[in-house]
Amino acid sequence: MADAQITLAYSRNAGIVAIASGTKYQAAQGALQESGFQRDEAGVYRLQAEDPDASRTTVAGLVRLAETHGVTVTTSTRRFIGDAARDIARLLPGQWDTQVELYSHPVWQEDLVPWLWDSGELGRAIQTDRIPYAATLTESASGNTLLLIEHPDHQLDYLIGAFVTEPFDEGYGDPHAPRGIVLPPFPGRAAKAITDRYLPAYDRAVHSRQIAAVADALDRIHTEHDTWTAMVASNRYSDATPLGIDALGATTTQFLDSAWRTFLTVVDHAPSLLDRCRPTATPWPEDTDALAQLADALGEGEAVREELACGTPFSRPELGARTWPAIATWLTHSEPFLRQARAATPRPRSPLTVAAPPRALPTSRPAPRR
C-alpha cells in the first residue's frame, strides 16, 4: 500500500467521500483539503458539491493535486462502509448505533488487536491485511460492539466480528472467542446472518467465558484458603518457618483481602449466569436451594461493593467480616453452581421482524459499484 493514499467511495447521503491513509496520511489529507473536501467528525472527507459536473471537476483536480503531493488515489468498488453498517444495523433486532472508524496509520490498526474477540478470519485479517477503515455497530441495551470490515481480496463481501465484552480486559487469544463470519453485500441477508448465526454464537461464547472466569476465581480462592488453613493448623508458613501471633493475624487479613479482590470477578459475572439457571429442568433439581443461597450471598457482595464505591469506610477486619460469609457460601456451593451454569443456555434473541430480500437489478444497466 502506498505511503499516502486516498480512497474514494460513494455515500447515498453524502455523495463522494474520501478517506486518507498510509504512513504519510497527512499528505493525503492536505490534498483533500486543498481540493475542497470537508472533513467530518469521524475524519472522513466529503465533497459538498451537489452538481455532478462540479463534482467531476473537483475529483479531477484532486487527482492532479494528489500527484504533486505523491499521493495515490483509488476508487472503491464498494459503497461507503458507513452506509453499509447503517443499512445492516436498522434491520437488526433492538437498537444499534453505528460509527465509522479510521485507522489511517498502520499503527492505529495494530492497536485493535488486543481488543478484538475473534477466533476466525476477522482477527487474522486485522493482523495480516491493511484495513484503513471499518465501522462499528454497538447494541444500545448491552453496549456490546461489533466490527465490520470489507473482506480483503473480495470485491463485495464483508467480515464481522466483535470487540471484547465488558468487564473482560482483553480478547486476543481467548479460547472462548466466537468466530467472525462473512457477510454478503445485501443488508437483509447480512442482518439475517448476524441474527441467526453470529449473535447466538457470540452469546454462547460470552456465557462460556463467564463460566470460566467464575470457575477460575473460585479455584484461586479455594487454593488460597487451603494454604491459609494449613498455615493456621501448623502455625507455620509454607516454608516451615514458625508463624507468630502477630503474623497470623496479618496473614489472615491478607488472605481475606485477596479473596475479596478475586471474588469481585464472581460479582461481575455470576448474576447473569444465575439468571439463566433452571435447576428443575436439569438432572439436579435439588440444586435449587443452593442457588438461592448463592443469590443471597451474591447480593451481599454487590451491596458491599456499592458501599465501597460510595465511600463507606471499612476497616480491614470489618471488610473481612462482611465479605467472608458470602465468599464461603460460594466456595461451599461452587459445584452445583458450575454444573447448573454449564447446563444453562443464553436466552434466545428476538428474530428479525422484517424480511429484506435483495432487490433484483434491472438487466438494462450494470450493477452499481459498491
Helices and strands as residue ranges (DSSP letters): E 5-11, E 15-21, H 25-35, E 38-39, E 45-46, H 52-69, E 72-79, H 81-89, E 96-102, H 106-110, G 113-115, H 121-128, E 133-139, E 145-150, E 158-162, E 181-183, H 187-193, I 194-198, H 199-234, H 245-276, G 279-281, G 285-287, H 288-309, H 316-332, H 334-343
